[in-house]
Amino acid sequence: MVANDLQVQQWVALGLSLDEEMGEDHVFVCQHLSDNSIVVKRLINPGGHVTPIAASSDEGGTFKATQMKLENSVVTCEFTLSNFDSGRRRRSTISALSQTTEYHPLIAAGPLDSSNSMEQHTSRQAQSQLVSLNRDEQISYNSDDNLSGGLHLMIAHGSIMIFAWILIVPTGILVARYFKKIIFTKDRKLCGEAIWFAFHRLLMSTVAILTIVGFLFIFAYKQGSWTKRSSSTKSEFAHSITGIIIISFTFLQPIIALFRCHPESRYRFIYNGIHGFIGFSIFILSIVTLFLAMHFAQFVSFKKFGQGILIGWAIWVGLAFILFEFIEFLFITKKISAAELESRESETIRLKFAAMNSRTLPTIPVSNEKPKRTQLKDGLKIVLLVVHILVALSFTLALVIKLRKKY
């Protein structure tokens, strides 16, 4: 086995299978360990997609490693198989390796963890050609070609979801919650709708579209199969469950909005409550889902950086909501007492009578304190929203760029 550019803490394996599916196969794996040494092993993977285990001495042929080297970024793992016999063997779910049987080559590659144990493959390919151990065969595999239709689909899925749920969703929630009565857009419309609503609808519709596109990418990557639950795929299984819940309700939210009642309807509060509860719930669930993705076997070398970025982003989002609430509280309109209101009305009536009995109209003082305070409050909210967008965009780009460079 010869592997070009096999990085430290990575493995590549050749499986010999009676079909084109993984499971019940003989596996030969070449590993580039953390100490820069090379190891070749013979394994079997009984029971389908479980982690391969060491092959026993009676699995067909005697395995012997002959050469393992790293030279000019090329890893070479050579071994021999000899002494094939048809003697009695202990009971096994996998048929013994035979020199005359034709096999389908299965090729996979993936990372090693910190203890040099094999993690789940990040790329795989089943070849339709048939090979036999008693013939000269050449099996070639270009991992870049496989990645273009394999792991790259997962990376595209992750990149899309990061943009949607780290940048766009919290921005859409902030606009809906804190910009409904902003003075600068009070009497202005955009496409016949209040400006805050037009932006909120645009942002959340974009999220719905991106989420569906992201789902299609991961659906293609998994080839329509559901992630099976096992000790090594707990995070992936949980991510798939929370992910499908998010996708379902993200698609449902615009449909619910189509049937909302008029803003002045006395039942409007029911729609507002349901819409807000679902939206905020799936946002919280999306945070959990993002953190689960950091525990994937494919992202073992990305985990620490990814978790650090997500923690920083989560802290910022929480802080942004606190700052917006503080601004609202700081500029809360002072309530006028009944006595003060009665006094103001009496003064207005007195001035009107005085105007009727005088040729000169009295000057009625008008306070500009409230409009100025409102403008200051709204200005602060706009500045904070811009800061939020820049911070969220920074976290988003950091994650996506690092993810694409790493894989």
N, C-alpha and C positions, 0 to 999 in steps of 0.2 A: 504494500500500500504506500503510495506517494501522495503527500498533501502539500500543496503550495500555500504559504502564508497561514499556517495553522498557528494561532496566537497562543501565548501562555494561558493556562487554565481553559483550554478548549479541547474538544475531542471530535474525532470523525470515525464513523463506523460503517462497515459493510455487513449487511445481513443477507443470508441465503434463505429464501422462502419458497414454499411450494405454491404460493399464490402471490398476488401483488399487494396483500394486506399485511400490516405489521402484527406480530404475535405468533407464537409457536415457531420461532425461527432460530437459526444459528447465527451468532453475531461475532464479528472480529473488530475490535475497537483499538484505535491508536490515540493515545492521550499525551498532550503536552502539559506537563505538570508545573506547579507553581515554582519549583526550584530549577526550571528550564530543562529538566530531563524528559526523556521520551519513554513511554511504556506501551507495549502491545499486549492485549488480553483476548482470551476466547471466552465468550459468554453465551447464554441462551436467555430468551425472554418468554417464559411460559405464562399462560393466562392473559394473553393480549398485550395491552399497553403498560404493563407493570415495568418497574425498573429491572433491567437485565441482571441476571445472577451468574456466578461463575459456573462454567460447564464442568460436569464430572468427567472422569477418565473414560467412561464408556459411551460417550455421545457420538462416537464415530471418528476414528482417526486419532493419532497421538499428536497433540499440538506442541510445537517447539519454536520459541522466538529465536531468530538467528541474527537479526541486525536491527538496531534502533538508533537513528542518528538525526541530528539537526544540522543542516549545512546550507548557508545562503538562503535562509528563510524557507527551505524545503525540508519537510519532515518525512523520513523514510521508516517504515515499519515492515520488516520482512519476517516471515514465519514459514514453517513447513508443517504439513499434515501427512502422517505416515501410519503404517500398521493398521490399515483398515481391515476389519474382520467381521464376520457375521455371527460371532459367538453370542452367548446369552448375555443380556444386559438387564440392569434393574429397571423396574417399571417406570416409564416416563411419558409425559403427554406429548413430547416432541420425538418424532422419528429420528433414528440415528443418521448422522451425516454419511452420505454415500458418494463414492466416486462416479457412479454411473447415472445417478439421478440428476435430472435437469432442474435448476433453481432459477427463480427470479431474483436479481440483485436489488436489494433495498439499501439506499445510502442515506445517512443522516449525520448531522453535525450539531454540536451544542456546547454549552459552557460546563466547566467544573466548578464546584463550590470551593470554599476556603480549605476544606479538608481533602480536596482532589476527588470528591465523589461526583459521579455524573449527574448533571441536572437534565431536565427535559430538553429534547432537541429543539433548536430554533429554525432548522431547515431540514427538509426530508424529500426524498424522491424514490418512487418505485419505478424500476425500468421493466419494460415489456419483454426485452430480449431474454432468452434462456441461456444459462451457462452451466457447464459441467466441470467437475474437478479433474477429469481425465482428458481435458482438451485445453489447448492454449487459448486463453480468453483475455480480452482487454476491456475493462469497464472504466469509462470516463464519466466525470461528474463535474459540472461547473456550478459552484455554489452561488455565484453572482446571478446566473440565469435563474436558479431556483428561488433566490431571494426576491427577484423582481416579481415573481408571482406568489411568493410565500411570505417571509417575514416582512417584506416591504408593505404588504397589505395590512399587517398588524401595526406597523409604524404609522401608516397613513391613518388608520383608525384612531390610534392614540393621539396623533397630532390634531386631528379634527376635533376630537372630544375635548382636548386641552383648550383649544381656542374657544369652543362653544361654552364650556362650563367654568373655566377660570376667568375668561375675559368678558364674554357677552352676557351671560346669565346674571351675575351680580350687578352689572351695569344696568340691565333692564329692570331689575328689582328696585334698585335705588331710584331710577327715574320715576317709576310708578308710585313709589312710597313718598318721595320728598319733593316732587316737582309738579304736582297737580295744580297748585295755586301760586305759582311763581309769578311775580308782578310783571316781569319783562315780556311774558307771553300771554298775559291775561286775556286780551281781546284779539289775539292772532290765531289763525287756523293754518293747518297744513293738510292739503288734500281733503278739506272739509271737516277735519277733526282737530281737537285740541292738540297743540304741539307735543305735549308730554305723552299723550296717547298714541300719536303717530309714531313717535320714536320707540315707545315701549312695544307697540305692535310689530314694527320693523325688526327690532332686536330679537324678540321672542319667536317670530316667524323664521328668522334666519337660524336660530338655535334648533327649531324643529326640523328644518331642512338638513342642516349639518348633522344632526343626530341620526337621522334616517340614512344619510349617505355613509356615515361612520359605521352604522350597523351593517350596511351592505358590504363594506370592506371586510369586516370581521367575519361575516357570514361566508364570504368567498374564501377567506383564509382557512376557516374551519371546515370548508367544503360541505356546509350544511349540517354538520354534526354538532351535537351538544357536548359540552365539556363533561367528561365523566368524573365522578367524585372518587378521589383516592387520597392516600396520605400525602402524596407529592403534588396534588392539584387542588388542595383545599381552597387556596386563595383564588385560583382561576374559577372554580365552581361557584364560590360565593360572589365573585365579580360578575359572572354570567347571570346569576339570579337578580342581583341588584340592578345590573345593567338593563335587563329586559323589562324590569318594573319601570325604570326611568324612561326608557324608550316608549313604552306603552302610554304612560301618563303625559309625556311630552307631546305625543301625537294627539292625545285626547284633549289637552288644554285648548287648542284653537277651535276644536269642534264644540266644546262647551261654550266658548266665547261667542260662537255664531248664534246661540240660542239665549243670549243674555237679554234681560228685559231693559226697558228704558231707564236711563239714569235717575229720572224723577219718580219711578215706580216705588211704591211702598215695600215691594218684595225684592228690591235691588240688593239689599243687604245680604240676602241668601246667596245670590250669585257671587257677590264680592267675597264673602266668607269662604265659600267652596273654592273659588279660583285662587284666592290667596293661600289657603291652607295647602292645596295640592302643589302649587308652585313652590312655596317655601319648603315643603316636605321633600320634594324630589331634588331640590337644591342641596339640602342637608345630606340626602342619600347619595348624591353625586360626589360629595366630598369623601364619603366612606368608600365609594367605588374607585375613586382615584387612588386612594391610599392602598386599597387591595391590589391594584395593578402593580404597585411597587414591589410586591412580594412574588411576582411571577418568576419562575425559574429562568426565563429568557432574559430578565432584567437584573440578574444577580449582581452584575458589576455596575449597574446604574442605580441600585436601590438607595444607597446612602445619599447620593446627590439629589435624587428625585424626592425622597422623603423630606430632606432639608428645605427644598423649594416649596413643597406643598405645605409644610408647617409654617413657613414664613408667609405664604399667601393666605392661609387660613387665619393667622393672627391679624394680618392687614385687613381682611374683609370684616372680621369682628370689630376691629378698631374703627373702620370706616362707618359702620352702622352706629357705633357709640358716638362718634363725632357728629354725625348728622342729627342724632337725637339730642345731643347737647346744644347744637345750634337752635333746634326747634324750641328747646326749653328756655334757652337764654333770651330769645326774642319773643317769648309767648306774650300775646296781647293781654294787657291788664284789663280785668273786668270792671265795668263801671257800676257803682252802687246805685240803688233805686233813688236815694236822696240826691246824689250828684246828677243823675239823669233828669230828675224833676227840676233841679236848680237850673240846668242848662236850657230846658224847655221854657221855663219862666223868663229867662234872660232873652231868649229868642223872641218871645211874644212881646216883651217890653220894647225891644228894639224896633219891632214892626210898628207898634203904636207910635213910637217916637218919630218914625219915618213918615207916618201918615200926617202928623201934625207939624212937620217941618219941611221946608223946601229942600233942605240939604240932606241927602241920604247919609245915614251914619255908616261909618266904616266898621264892618264886623270882622274882628280878628279871626284869622284862619290859621290853625296850627299845622305846620308841615312835619311835625315830629313823627307821626305814624308812617307816612309814606317813606320818609328817610330811613326809619328803622327797618321797614319792610325791604327796601332796596338793599340795605346793608346785609340783611339776613340772606336774601336771595343771591346776592353777589358772593357771599361766603360759600353758599351751597354749590354754586356753579364752579368756583375755584376748587372746592373739595372733590367735586365730581371729576374734573379734569385731572387732578392729582391721582384719584383712584384709577382712572383709565390708564394713565402712564405707568403706575405701579403694577397693575394687573397685567398690562402688556409686557412689562419687563419680566415678570415671573413666567408668563406664557412663552415668550421667545427663548428664555433661558432653558426651559424644559424641552421645547421642541428642537432647538438647535443642538443641545447636548444629546438628545435621543437619536437624532439623525446622524450625528457624528459618530456616536458609539456603535450604531448598528447599520 
